Amino acid sequence: MSYLPKPMMEDSVKVKNYVSASFANNSLPYNVGDMAMGYLNYNRSHVVKNFNFAYGGFGYFGGTSRGYENTQRKIIEAYHDQGFYGFGLRTSIGIAEKSGNTEFRILNWESAFVYEAGSYASFRKDVRSKNDPLSIASDKTALFTTGGSTEIIWSGRKNTDRQYGFRLFVGSTIDLRNNINYSEDKITGLATDLSFFIKIKNVYGILGSGTNLMNNSGKITLGYSF
């Protein structure tokens, strides 16, 4: 649930395109393994008075980088060096209020659809099919996540071409928890993302930290708007 940048109400241009690249790292539940991934992102955003909306797509690729044992879980050896790739769609619709150089994006409805393929998806399906009571795996390759967010964004008083923002998203991935195979422990936790946004003229960056069902991830994004 990455941050979708949008123009501010005070901007002279009310419709903008955003292109970016991202790098992310994800830790599995119980810290038994990591994976790294890259993204190519595009979104188009609109502002109409106090109403804003954005939509776009992305492609991603990556692989499992390591796995290890800890006191609670043992990683399956086949986890190592599994690759994956896929694509997705993102949307965001919200309302905002303005006070001086600050904009309060009070409530946004955000959603993302993701499809995954590759050897890691096949690996997950194989683990899930065995119904090992100690395994934690899902065989889903199409995921839909939705929820709400709130954001504050402001421009510099002297450097009005600079913008800064914080956004908090809270939601869930539909039916993912019910699809995970486990028996001893209950995997819990909402899908969340806390993002910091900075834009200087047309160049922008985003730092994000997210969780979803005991997975933890961090993402850094660099992009250009026009």
N, CA and C of each residue as an Amber inpcrd file, in Angstrom:
protein
   678
   0.8370000  -1.1920000   0.0000000   0.0000000   0.0000000   0.0000000
   0.8730000   1.2430000   0.0000000   1.6070000   1.4150000  -1.0610000
   2.5260000   2.5410000  -1.1730000   1.7760000   3.8590000  -1.3000000
   2.4390000   4.9020000  -0.8870000   1.9110000   6.2620000  -0.9640000
   1.7330000   6.6830000  -2.4160000   0.5650000   7.2470000  -2.7290000
   0.3120000   7.7990000  -4.0560000   0.3680000   9.3180000  -3.9640000
   1.4000000   9.9690000  -4.5250000   1.4770000  11.4250000  -4.4530000
   0.3710000  12.0900000  -5.2690000  -0.0520000  13.2720000  -4.7870000
  -1.0930000  14.0540000  -5.4510000  -0.7200000  15.5360000  -5.3700000
  -1.2290000  16.3550000  -6.3090000  -1.0240000  17.7990000  -6.1770000
  -1.7480000  18.3240000  -4.9360000  -1.2420000  19.4290000  -4.3870000
  -1.9560000  20.1130000  -3.3240000  -3.0010000  21.0500000  -3.9280000
  -3.9940000  21.4240000  -3.1240000  -5.0490000  22.3160000  -3.6030000
  -4.4910000  23.6560000  -4.0500000  -3.3860000  24.1030000  -3.4260000
  -2.7970000  25.3930000  -3.7730000  -1.9830000  25.3530000  -5.0520000
  -1.6700000  24.1640000  -5.5730000  -0.8640000  24.0520000  -6.7930000
  -1.6240000  24.6150000  -7.9890000  -0.9150000  25.2690000  -8.8710000
  -1.5540000  25.8150000 -10.0720000  -1.9570000  24.7150000 -11.0500000
  -1.1830000  23.6190000 -11.0640000  -1.4990000  22.4660000 -11.9210000
  -2.2890000  21.4540000 -11.0890000  -3.4990000  21.1500000 -11.5140000
  -4.3890000  20.2990000 -10.7250000  -4.3620000  18.8320000 -11.1440000
  -3.6940000  18.5260000 -12.2280000  -3.5650000  17.1460000 -12.7040000
  -2.0910000  16.8930000 -12.9790000  -1.5230000  15.8530000 -12.3570000
  -0.1130000  15.5620000 -12.5290000   0.1240000  14.0670000 -12.7170000
   1.2080000  13.7570000 -13.4140000   1.6800000  12.3890000 -13.5740000
   2.9180000  12.1920000 -12.7120000   3.0450000  11.0030000 -12.1540000
   4.1660000  10.6820000 -11.2730000   4.7840000   9.3520000 -11.7150000
   6.0890000   9.3550000 -11.9670000   6.8050000   8.1230000 -12.3070000
   7.9260000   7.9510000 -11.2830000   8.1690000   6.7100000 -10.8750000
   9.1710000   6.4860000  -9.8300000   9.6860000   5.0560000  -9.8750000
  10.7730000   4.8510000  -9.1370000  11.3370000   3.5230000  -8.9050000
  11.5040000   3.3450000  -7.4020000  11.2960000   2.1110000  -6.9320000
  11.3660000   1.8350000  -5.4950000  12.2170000   0.6060000  -5.2350000
  12.8170000   0.5950000  -4.0430000  13.4890000  -0.6000000  -3.5310000
  12.8850000  -0.9120000  -2.1770000  12.5860000  -2.1980000  -1.9320000
  11.9560000  -2.5960000  -0.6740000  12.5900000  -3.8630000  -0.1340000
  12.5220000  -4.0030000   1.1840000  12.9720000  -5.2200000   1.8630000
  11.8530000  -5.6910000   2.7740000  11.6240000  -6.9910000   2.8110000
  10.5300000  -7.5540000   3.5980000  11.0430000  -8.6770000   4.4930000
  10.6000000  -8.6800000   5.7550000  10.9470000  -9.7480000   6.7010000
   9.7160000 -10.5960000   6.9750000   9.8820000 -11.9050000   6.9050000
   8.7740000 -12.8270000   7.1260000   8.4090000 -12.9160000   8.6080000
   7.2290000 -13.4750000   8.9340000   6.8590000 -13.6790000  10.3480000
   7.9350000 -14.4520000  11.1110000   8.1320000 -14.0910000  12.3590000
   9.1250000 -14.7020000  13.2490000  10.5540000 -14.4730000  12.7620000
  10.7320000 -13.5580000  11.8090000  12.0670000 -13.2030000  11.3180000
  12.8630000 -14.4060000  10.8150000  12.1700000 -15.3110000  10.1310000
  12.8670000 -16.5010000   9.6270000  13.4680000 -16.2930000   8.2430000
  13.1290000 -15.2180000   7.5620000  13.6660000 -15.0090000   6.2300000
  13.4030000 -13.6100000   5.7380000  14.1860000 -13.2020000   4.7460000
  14.0580000 -11.8790000   4.1320000  13.8760000 -12.0240000   2.6290000
  13.3670000 -10.9670000   2.0180000  13.3190000 -10.8870000   0.5700000
  13.5110000  -9.4270000   0.1550000  14.0590000  -9.2400000  -1.0320000
  14.2910000  -7.9070000  -1.5660000  13.5540000  -7.7790000  -2.8890000
  13.0930000  -6.5580000  -3.1970000  12.3280000  -6.3630000  -4.4180000
  12.4760000  -4.9440000  -4.9550000  12.2750000  -4.8080000  -6.2510000
  12.2870000  -3.5110000  -6.9000000  10.9530000  -3.2500000  -7.5780000
  10.6020000  -1.9650000  -7.7310000   9.3240000  -1.5660000  -8.3260000
   9.5480000  -0.4790000  -9.3730000   8.7160000  -0.4740000 -10.3830000
   8.5470000   0.6450000 -11.2900000   7.0980000   1.0950000 -11.1690000
   6.8820000   2.3890000 -10.8700000   5.5490000   2.8850000 -10.5290000
   5.1200000   4.0420000 -11.4280000   3.8270000   4.1180000 -11.6750000
   3.2410000   5.2730000 -12.3630000   1.8700000   5.5430000 -11.7640000
   1.5750000   6.8180000 -11.5010000   0.2050000   7.1790000 -11.1380000
  -0.1320000   8.5670000 -11.6570000  -1.3930000   8.7810000 -11.8870000
  -1.9290000  10.0670000 -12.3390000  -2.8910000  10.5560000 -11.2660000
  -2.7570000  11.8040000 -10.8730000  -3.5250000  12.3190000  -9.7400000
  -4.2430000  13.6100000 -10.1110000  -5.4290000  13.8030000  -9.5110000
  -6.2830000  14.9480000  -9.7930000  -6.7150000  15.5970000  -8.4840000
  -6.8690000  16.9120000  -8.5170000  -7.4370000  17.6630000  -7.3980000
  -8.5660000  18.5250000  -7.9450000  -9.7670000  18.3780000  -7.3550000
 -10.9280000  19.1890000  -7.7320000 -11.4950000  19.7780000  -6.4540000
 -11.1900000  21.0550000  -6.1990000 -11.5920000  21.7220000  -4.9620000
 -11.0710000  20.9260000  -3.7620000 -11.9700000  20.3930000  -2.9030000
 -11.5450000  19.6500000  -1.7090000 -11.5030000  18.1450000  -1.9370000
 -11.6280000  17.7390000  -3.1660000 -11.6900000  16.3250000  -3.5110000
 -10.4500000  15.9580000  -4.3190000  -9.8270000  14.8210000  -3.9850000
  -8.6590000  14.3740000  -4.7420000  -8.7740000  12.8890000  -5.0430000
  -8.1950000  12.4770000  -6.1460000  -8.1580000  11.0430000  -6.4530000
  -6.9370000  10.7390000  -7.3170000  -6.4550000   9.5030000  -7.1960000
  -5.2780000   9.0530000  -7.9280000  -5.4600000   7.6000000  -8.3310000
  -4.8340000   7.2260000  -9.4370000  -4.8930000   5.8500000  -9.9200000
  -3.6110000   5.5630000 -10.6900000  -3.2030000   4.3220000 -10.6870000
  -1.9740000   3.9850000 -11.3910000  -1.6570000   2.5130000 -11.3230000
  -0.4970000   2.1760000 -11.8460000  -0.0780000   0.7880000 -11.8810000
   1.3990000   0.6650000 -11.5640000   1.8380000  -0.5610000 -11.3700000
   3.2420000  -0.8110000 -11.0610000   3.6140000  -2.2310000 -11.4690000
   4.8860000  -2.4170000 -11.7110000   5.4420000  -3.7480000 -11.9180000
   6.5250000  -3.9700000 -10.8710000   6.7320000  -5.2050000 -10.4850000
   7.7270000  -5.4780000  -9.4530000   8.4230000  -6.8140000  -9.7200000
   9.5780000  -6.9760000  -9.1050000  10.3690000  -8.1920000  -9.2510000
  11.2550000  -8.3130000  -8.0250000  11.7470000  -9.5110000  -7.7590000
  12.6260000  -9.6900000  -6.6120000  12.8740000 -11.1460000  -6.3150000
  13.3640000 -11.4040000  -5.1010000  13.6540000 -12.7700000  -4.7180000
  13.9340000 -12.8910000  -3.2370000  13.9350000 -14.1240000  -2.7630000
  14.2550000 -14.3960000  -1.3670000  15.7660000 -14.3020000  -1.1970000
  16.1930000 -13.5630000  -0.1940000  17.6220000 -13.3110000  -0.0380000
  18.2820000 -14.1770000   1.0150000  17.5280000 -14.6370000   2.0120000
  18.1260000 -15.5040000   3.0220000  17.0290000 -16.1320000   3.8620000
  17.3800000 -17.1900000   4.5380000  16.4830000 -17.8180000   5.4880000
  17.3170000 -18.4310000   6.5940000  16.8110000 -18.4710000   7.7790000
  17.5860000 -18.9910000   8.8980000  16.6460000 -19.4950000   9.9820000
  17.2000000 -20.2320000  10.9040000  16.4140000 -20.7790000  11.9980000
  16.4350000 -19.8280000  13.1980000  15.3440000 -19.8340000  13.9350000
  15.3500000 -19.1760000  15.2310000  14.6810000 -20.1070000  16.2400000
  14.3920000 -19.6130000  17.4040000  13.8850000 -20.4930000  18.4570000
  12.4550000 -20.9440000  18.2100000  11.7340000 -20.2830000  17.2930000
  10.3310000 -20.6170000  17.0880000  10.0630000 -21.3610000  15.7900000
  10.8230000 -21.0500000  14.7410000  10.5260000 -21.6110000  13.4340000
  11.7950000 -22.0570000  12.7200000  11.6410000 -23.0180000  11.8290000
  12.7360000 -23.4780000  10.9780000  12.3610000 -23.1990000   9.5260000
  13.2280000 -22.5030000   8.8310000  12.9600000 -22.1800000   7.4300000
  13.1970000 -23.4160000   6.5650000  12.3510000 -23.6220000   5.5560000
  12.5490000 -24.7180000   4.6180000  13.7180000 -24.3740000   3.7010000
  14.6160000 -25.3180000   3.4920000  15.8320000 -25.0520000   2.7170000
  15.5060000 -24.5430000   1.3120000  14.4050000 -25.0390000   0.7390000
  14.0430000 -24.6350000  -0.6190000  13.6440000 -23.1700000  -0.7160000
  13.4840000 -22.4960000   0.4300000  13.1260000 -21.0680000   0.4210000
  14.2100000 -20.2080000  -0.2400000  15.4520000 -20.6300000  -0.1330000
  16.5700000 -19.8210000  -0.6150000  16.4850000 -19.5980000  -2.1270000
  16.7760000 -18.3750000  -2.5450000  16.9530000 -18.0250000  -3.9650000
  15.7210000 -18.3020000  -4.8210000  14.5530000 -18.0550000  -4.2790000
  13.3210000 -18.1330000  -5.0650000  13.0150000 -16.7470000  -5.6300000
  12.6070000 -16.6920000  -6.8920000  12.3220000 -15.4140000  -7.5350000
  10.8310000 -15.1820000  -7.7230000  10.4600000 -13.9350000  -7.9090000
   9.0610000 -13.6050000  -8.1650000   8.9910000 -12.3190000  -8.9870000
   7.8550000 -12.1280000  -9.6230000   7.5840000 -10.9130000 -10.3900000
   6.0700000 -10.7620000 -10.4860000   5.6220000  -9.5740000 -10.8260000
   4.1880000  -9.3690000 -10.9340000   3.8560000  -7.9390000 -11.2910000
   2.5770000  -7.6270000 -11.1900000   2.0940000  -6.2790000 -11.4970000
   0.9150000  -5.9650000 -10.5900000   0.5480000  -4.7050000 -10.5460000
  -0.5570000  -4.3130000  -9.6930000  -1.1750000  -2.9920000 -10.1070000
  -2.3160000  -2.6850000  -9.4850000  -3.0470000  -1.4420000  -9.6960000
  -3.3110000  -0.8030000  -8.3400000  -3.2580000   0.5290000  -8.2810000
  -3.5080000   1.2420000  -7.0360000  -4.5040000   2.3720000  -7.2710000
  -5.3360000   2.6590000  -6.2590000  -6.2580000   3.7900000  -6.3140000
  -6.3020000   4.4820000  -4.9620000  -6.6270000   5.7550000  -4.9830000
  -6.8080000   6.5270000  -3.7540000  -7.8260000   7.6270000  -4.0200000
  -8.8300000   7.7450000  -3.1480000  -9.8710000   8.7690000  -3.2620000
 -10.0260000   9.4100000  -1.8920000 -10.0240000  10.7490000  -1.8200000
 -10.1000000  11.3760000  -0.5140000 -10.6620000  12.7840000  -0.5280000
 -10.8830000  13.3020000   0.6840000 -11.3430000  14.6670000   0.8780000
 -10.3260000  15.3940000   1.7470000 -10.2210000  16.7100000   1.5720000
  -9.1910000  17.4700000   2.2750000  -9.7160000  18.8490000   2.6500000
  -9.0530000  19.4400000   3.6370000  -9.2900000  20.8190000   4.0370000
  -7.9570000  21.5370000   4.0780000  -7.9910000  22.8360000   3.7640000
  -6.7580000  23.6250000   3.6920000  -6.7480000  24.6760000   4.7850000
  -5.5650000  24.8800000   5.4010000  -5.3690000  25.9370000   6.3840000
  -3.9910000  26.5360000   6.1490000  -3.9460000  27.7340000   5.5840000
  -2.6730000  28.3490000   5.2590000  -1.9130000  27.5310000   4.2330000
  -0.6710000  27.1960000   4.5670000   0.1420000  26.4060000   3.6460000
   0.0580000  24.9080000   3.9490000  -0.9040000  24.5130000   4.7960000
  -1.0540000  23.1150000   5.2110000  -2.3670000  22.5470000   4.7030000
  -2.3070000  21.2920000   4.2550000  -3.5050000  20.6040000   3.7600000
  -3.7380000  19.3480000   4.5930000  -4.9330000  19.2070000   5.1060000
  -5.3010000  18.0370000   5.8930000  -6.1570000  17.1260000   5.0220000
  -5.5580000  16.0470000   4.5760000  -6.2980000  15.0560000   3.7960000
  -6.9510000  14.1160000   4.8010000  -8.1360000  14.5060000   5.2100000
  -8.7830000  13.9520000   6.4000000  -9.0140000  12.4510000   6.2910000
  -9.5810000  12.0410000   5.1930000  -9.9040000  10.6220000   5.0250000
  -9.7580000  10.2260000   3.5700000  -9.0170000   9.1550000   3.3290000
  -8.8310000   8.6110000   1.9860000  -9.2140000   7.1350000   1.9860000
  -9.8200000   6.6950000   0.9200000 -10.0660000   5.2710000   0.7050000
  -9.0490000   4.7970000  -0.3260000  -8.2120000   3.8330000   0.0780000
  -7.1310000   3.3710000  -0.7820000  -7.2310000   1.8690000  -1.0020000
  -6.8980000   1.4420000  -2.2090000  -6.9720000   0.0170000  -2.5540000
  -5.8330000  -0.3520000  -3.4940000  -5.4740000  -1.6210000  -3.4670000
  -4.4480000  -2.1260000  -4.3830000  -4.7610000  -3.5710000  -4.7390000
  -4.6220000  -3.8830000  -6.0140000  -4.7280000  -5.2630000  -6.4990000
  -3.3580000  -5.6810000  -6.9950000  -2.8980000  -6.8680000  -6.5900000
  -1.5640000  -7.3500000  -6.9520000  -1.6570000  -8.7810000  -7.4730000
  -0.9380000  -9.0460000  -8.5480000  -0.8040000 -10.4190000  -9.0570000
   0.6620000 -10.8090000  -9.0130000   0.9550000 -12.0250000  -8.5610000
   2.3340000 -12.5010000  -8.4390000   2.5340000 -13.8030000  -9.2060000
   3.7080000 -13.9450000  -9.8160000   4.0990000 -15.1830000 -10.4910000
   5.5720000 -15.4310000 -10.1960000   6.0790000 -16.5740000 -10.6720000
   7.4780000 -16.9030000 -10.4680000   7.6700000 -18.1090000  -9.5670000
   8.9340000 -18.4610000  -9.3380000   9.2330000 -19.6800000  -8.5820000
   8.8250000 -19.5690000  -7.1140000   8.8250000 -18.3610000  -6.5510000
   8.4250000 -18.2290000  -5.1540000   6.9400000 -18.5100000  -4.9870000
   6.1150000 -18.0860000  -5.9510000   4.6900000 -18.3990000  -5.9040000
   4.4640000 -19.9060000  -5.9790000   5.2160000 -20.5890000  -6.8290000
   5.1070000 -22.0420000  -6.9260000   5.5510000 -22.7110000  -5.6280000
   6.6070000 -22.1830000  -5.0270000   7.0970000 -22.6990000  -3.7550000
   6.0280000 -22.5670000  -2.6540000   5.3820000 -21.4080000  -2.5860000
   4.3390000 -21.2040000  -1.5830000   3.1750000 -22.1700000  -1.7810000
   2.7800000 -22.3700000  -3.0340000   1.6790000 -23.2970000  -3.3180000
   2.0250000 -24.7170000  -2.8780000   3.2750000 -25.1240000  -3.1180000
   3.7030000 -26.4690000  -2.7310000   3.6880000 -26.6390000  -1.2170000
   4.2030000 -25.6410000  -0.4900000   4.2010000 -25.7080000   0.9710000
   2.7790000 -25.7420000   1.5100000   1.9100000 -24.9200000   0.9250000
   0.5140000 -24.8590000   1.3860000  -0.2120000 -26.1820000   1.1440000
   0.0660000 -26.8390000   0.0380000  -0.6530000 -28.0710000  -0.3150000
  -0.3250000 -29.2190000   0.6220000   0.8470000 -29.1750000   1.2800000
   1.2520000 -30.2640000   2.1650000   0.5870000 -30.1930000   3.5390000
  -0.0150000 -29.0650000   3.8730000  -0.7090000 -28.8920000   5.1460000
   0.1600000 -29.2720000   6.3510000   1.4240000 -28.9280000   6.2890000
   2.3120000 -29.1510000   7.4190000   1.8500000 -28.2690000   8.5790000
   1.5570000 -28.8460000   9.7520000   1.0480000 -28.0400000  10.8640000
   2.0280000 -26.9930000  11.3730000   3.2990000 -27.1170000  10.9960000
   4.2850000 -26.1340000  11.4410000   4.5750000 -25.0730000  10.3750000
   3.9850000 -25.2190000   9.2030000   4.2830000 -24.2780000   8.1250000
   3.3770000 -23.0490000   8.2000000   3.8540000 -21.9750000   7.6330000
   3.0670000 -20.7500000   7.4720000   3.1600000 -20.3680000   6.0100000
   2.1040000 -20.5990000   5.2510000   2.1650000 -20.3380000   3.8170000
   0.7820000 -20.0610000   3.2610000   0.7350000 -19.2400000   2.2250000
  -0.4830000 -18.9710000   1.4710000  -0.2480000 -19.3410000   0.0170000
  -1.2770000 -19.8470000  -0.6490000  -1.1310000 -20.1800000  -2.0650000
  -1.7940000 -19.1340000  -2.9690000  -2.1830000 -17.9850000  -2.4200000
  -2.8310000 -16.9470000  -3.2130000  -1.7990000 -16.2190000  -4.0770000
  -2.1240000 -15.9980000  -5.3320000  -1.2760000 -15.2110000  -6.2280000
  -1.9550000 -13.9180000  -6.6580000  -3.2240000 -13.7300000  -6.3010000
  -3.9490000 -12.4880000  -6.5650000  -4.4360000 -11.9460000  -5.2220000
  -4.0310000 -10.7540000  -4.8860000  -4.3200000 -10.1800000  -3.5810000
  -4.9820000  -8.8200000  -3.7430000  -6.0020000  -8.5610000  -2.9110000
  -6.6860000  -7.2660000  -2.9090000  -6.6310000  -6.6980000  -1.4990000
  -6.0180000  -5.5420000  -1.3610000  -5.8860000  -4.8700000  -0.0790000
  -6.6320000  -3.5450000  -0.1310000  -7.3840000  -3.2330000   0.9190000
  -8.1380000  -1.9900000   0.9430000  -8.2220000  -1.4640000   2.3630000
  -8.4200000  -0.1600000   2.4900000  -8.5120000   0.4340000   3.8180000
  -8.5520000   1.9430000   3.7340000  -8.3600000   2.5900000   4.8780000
  -8.4220000   4.0400000   4.9550000  -7.1000000   4.6380000   5.3720000
  -6.9130000   5.9000000   5.0370000  -5.6960000   6.6030000   5.4300000
  -6.0200000   8.0470000   5.7750000  -5.1050000   8.6670000   6.4850000
  -5.1830000  10.0870000   6.7790000  -3.8030000  10.6860000   6.5550000
  -3.7660000  11.9480000   6.1780000  -2.4830000  12.5410000   5.7710000
  -2.4540000  14.0250000   6.1040000  -1.2860000  14.5280000   6.4130000
  -1.0370000  15.9580000   6.5080000   0.1100000  16.2890000   5.5740000
  -0.0510000  17.3490000   4.7760000   0.9710000  17.7480000   3.8220000
   1.0410000  19.2610000   3.8070000   2.2360000  19.8070000   3.7000000
   2.3780000  21.2510000   3.7170000   3.5110000  21.6680000   2.7830000
   3.4740000  22.9250000   2.3710000   4.5120000  23.4960000   1.5320000
   5.3510000  24.4630000   2.3570000   6.5880000  24.7120000   1.9200000
   7.4520000  25.6430000   2.6170000   6.9160000  27.0670000   2.5180000
   7.0760000  27.8320000   3.5850000   6.5930000  29.2170000   3.5610000
   7.4290000  30.0720000   2.6150000   8.7410000  29.8840000   2.6300000
   9.6170000  30.6380000   1.7520000   9.8430000  29.9230000   0.4320000
  10.0490000  28.6110000   0.5080000  10.2500000  27.8060000  -0.7030000
   8.9530000  27.0580000  -1.0060000   8.0470000  27.7370000  -1.6980000
   6.7280000  27.1540000  -1.9350000   6.7650000  25.9650000  -2.8850000
   7.8870000  25.7750000  -3.5870000   8.0000000  24.6220000  -4.4850000
   8.4420000  23.3660000  -3.7400000   8.5440000  23.4480000  -2.4050000
   8.8920000  22.2870000  -1.5890000   7.6720000  21.8420000  -0.7940000
   7.4360000  20.5400000  -0.7890000   6.2950000  19.9750000  -0.0670000
   6.7570000  18.8130000   0.8020000   6.0840000  18.6630000   1.9640000
   6.4190000  17.6110000   2.9240000   5.1130000  17.0100000   3.4290000
   5.0870000  15.7040000   3.6200000   3.8550000  15.0920000   4.0920000
   4.0730000  13.7890000   4.8450000   3.1210000  13.4780000   5.7140000
   3.0760000  12.2010000   6.4250000   1.7130000  11.5700000   6.1840000
   1.6910000  10.2660000   5.9090000   0.4380000   9.5440000   5.7140000
   0.4470000   8.2470000   6.5140000  -0.6910000   7.9240000   7.1380000
  -0.8710000   6.6520000   7.8380000  -2.0270000   5.8970000   7.1970000
  -1.7510000   4.6750000   6.7330000  -2.7690000   3.7960000   6.1490000
  -3.0100000   2.6200000   7.0810000  -4.2880000   2.2320000   7.2370000
  -4.6610000   1.0410000   7.9960000  -5.7360000   0.2970000   7.2150000
  -5.5330000  -1.0010000   6.9700000  -6.5180000  -1.7810000   6.2290000
  -6.2490000  -3.2590000   6.3730000  -6.6530000  -4.0320000   5.3790000
  -6.4290000  -5.4760000   5.4190000  -6.4230000  -6.0360000   4.0020000
  -5.7650000  -7.1940000   3.8540000  -5.7770000  -7.9310000   2.5940000
  -6.8890000  -8.9630000   2.6670000  -7.8570000  -8.8250000   1.7960000
  -9.0800000  -9.6160000   1.8750000  -8.7850000 -11.1110000   1.7610000
  -9.2400000 -11.8750000   2.7520000  -9.1910000 -13.3380000   2.7830000
  -7.7780000 -13.9110000   2.8690000  -6.7600000 -13.0820000   3.0710000
  -5.4050000 -13.6330000   3.1570000  -5.2180000 -14.4230000   4.4520000
  -5.6910000 -13.8950000   5.5560000  -5.4900000 -14.5680000   6.8380000
  -6.1340000 -15.9570000   6.8420000  -7.3130000 -16.0660000   6.2420000
  -8.0050000 -17.3590000   6.2010000  -7.3200000 -18.3470000   5.2680000
  -6.5000000 -17.8490000   4.3490000  -5.8350000 -18.7190000   3.3870000
  -4.5040000 -19.2550000   3.8970000  -3.9610000 -18.6470000   4.9470000
  -2.6660000 -19.0710000   5.4680000  -2.7980000 -20.3820000   6.2300000
  -1.8910000 -21.3120000   5.9510000  -1.8850000 -22.5980000   6.6420000
  -1.0400000 -22.5010000   7.9080000  -1.6600000 -22.7040000   9.0540000
  -0.9530000 -22.7670000  10.3290000  -1.8660000 -23.4320000  11.3400000
  -1.2830000 -23.9540000  12.3930000  -2.1160000 -24.5780000  13.4210000
  -1.6940000 -24.1770000  14.8260000  -0.3880000 -24.0320000  15.0450000
   0.0750000 -23.7360000  16.3930000  -0.1040000 -22.2750000  16.7790000
   0.0950000 -21.3730000  15.8350000   0.0590000 -19.9480000  16.1340000
  -0.9380000 -19.2520000  15.2220000  -1.5120000 -18.1820000  15.7140000
  -2.4160000 -17.3690000  14.9280000  -1.6780000 -16.1400000  14.4160000
  -1.6220000 -16.0240000  13.0940000  -0.9830000 -14.8650000  12.4970000
  -1.9610000 -13.7060000  12.5540000  -1.5680000 -12.6140000  13.1730000
  -2.4600000 -11.4720000  13.3560000  -1.8010000 -10.2040000  12.8390000
  -2.5780000  -9.1490000  12.7640000  -2.0430000  -7.8510000  12.3820000
  -2.7000000  -7.2900000  11.1440000  -3.0300000  -6.0120000  11.1880000
  -3.6150000  -5.3340000  10.0460000  -2.5410000  -4.9450000   9.0360000
  -2.9800000  -4.5930000   7.8440000  -2.0740000  -4.0170000   6.8530000
  -1.9180000  -2.5370000   7.1750000  -0.6900000  -2.0940000   7.4190000
  -0.4450000  -0.6940000   7.7500000   0.7140000  -0.1580000   6.9170000
   0.7430000   1.1530000   6.7540000   1.8760000   1.7900000   6.0990000
   1.9900000   3.2210000   6.6050000   3.1630000   3.5710000   7.0880000
   3.4700000   4.9390000   7.4930000   4.4940000   5.4820000   6.5160000
   4.1510000   6.5910000   5.8320000   5.0110000   7.1240000   4.7750000
   5.3430000   8.5880000   5.0240000   6.5660000   8.9550000   4.6570000
   6.9970000  10.3490000   4.6530000   7.2840000  10.7330000   3.2130000
   6.7290000  11.8750000   2.7910000   6.8340000  12.3390000   1.4110000
   7.5540000  13.6800000   1.3850000   8.4900000  13.8600000   0.4560000
   9.1470000  15.1420000   0.2470000   9.2560000  15.3860000  -1.2490000
   8.9400000  16.6150000  -1.6540000   8.9910000  16.9850000  -3.0750000
   9.6880000  18.3340000  -3.1910000  10.6900000  18.4310000  -4.0570000
  11.3990000  19.6680000  -4.3380000  11.2800000  19.9200000  -5.8320000
  10.5150000  20.9300000  -6.1720000  10.1530000  21.2090000  -7.5600000
   9.4590000  19.9720000  -8.1380000  10.0840000  19.3120000  -9.1140000
   9.4130000  18.1600000  -9.7330000   9.9490000  16.8170000  -9.2570000
  10.9680000  16.8300000  -8.4200000  11.5730000  15.5880000  -7.9350000
  11.0170000  15.2740000  -6.5460000  10.7140000  14.0110000  -6.3000000
  10.1620000  13.6460000  -4.9920000  10.7440000  12.3310000  -4.4940000
  10.6650000  12.1590000  -3.1850000  11.0930000  10.9250000  -2.5440000
  10.0880000  10.4980000  -1.4930000  10.0310000   9.2000000  -1.2400000
   9.1020000   8.6360000  -0.2600000   9.8340000   7.5880000   0.5640000
   9.6920000   7.6620000   1.8760000  10.1580000   6.6200000   2.7790000
   8.9390000   5.9830000   3.4130000   8.8320000   4.6570000   3.3470000
   7.6750000   3.9680000   3.8850000   8.0660000   2.7880000   4.7490000
   7.2570000   2.5300000   5.7700000   7.4400000   1.3700000   6.6480000
   6.0760000   0.7300000   6.8520000   5.9730000  -0.5800000   6.5430000
   4.6720000  -1.2210000   6.5890000   4.6880000  -2.5690000   7.2780000
   3.5000000  -3.0350000   7.6420000   3.3100000  -4.3630000   8.2160000
   2.0670000  -4.9900000   7.5990000   2.0090000  -6.3120000   7.6160000
   0.8020000  -7.0300000   7.1920000   0.9150000  -8.4660000   7.6860000
   0.0810000  -8.8360000   8.6510000   0.0680000 -10.1970000   9.1920000
   1.4720000 -10.6510000   9.6020000   2.1330000  -9.8310000  10.4050000
   3.4540000 -10.1280000  10.9750000   4.5940000 -10.0760000   9.9580000
   4.3140000  -9.6610000   8.7220000   5.3850000  -9.3120000   7.7940000
   5.7380000  -7.8470000   8.0300000   7.0150000  -7.5230000   7.9670000
   7.4720000  -6.1470000   8.1440000   8.3100000  -5.7300000   6.9440000
   8.0740000  -4.5170000   6.4610000   8.7860000  -4.0910000   5.2660000
   9.1680000  -2.6210000   5.3490000  10.1870000  -2.2530000   4.5910000
  10.5970000  -0.8710000   4.4220000  10.8030000  -0.6000000   2.9490000
  10.4760000   0.6200000   2.5250000  10.5750000   0.9480000   1.1010000
  11.0900000   2.3680000   0.9290000  11.9390000   2.5590000  -0.0820000
  12.4170000   3.8850000  -0.4530000  12.1030000   4.1030000  -1.9390000
  11.5850000   5.3060000  -2.2580000  11.1340000   5.6000000  -3.6050000
  11.7110000   6.9400000  -4.0530000  12.1180000   7.0120000  -5.3110000
  12.5820000   8.2630000  -5.9050000  11.8490000   8.4480000  -7.2250000
  11.2610000   9.6510000  -7.4140000  10.4610000   9.8380000  -8.6080000
  10.4820000  11.2470000  -9.1640000   9.7010000  11.4340000 -10.2540000
   9.6160000  12.7020000 -10.9620000   8.1660000  12.9480000 -11.3360000
   7.7130000  14.1940000 -11.1720000   6.3340000  14.5500000 -11.5020000
   6.3090000  15.5300000 -12.6610000   5.2500000  15.4670000 -13.4420000
   5.1130000  16.3860000 -14.5820000   3.6360000  16.5400000 -14.9530000
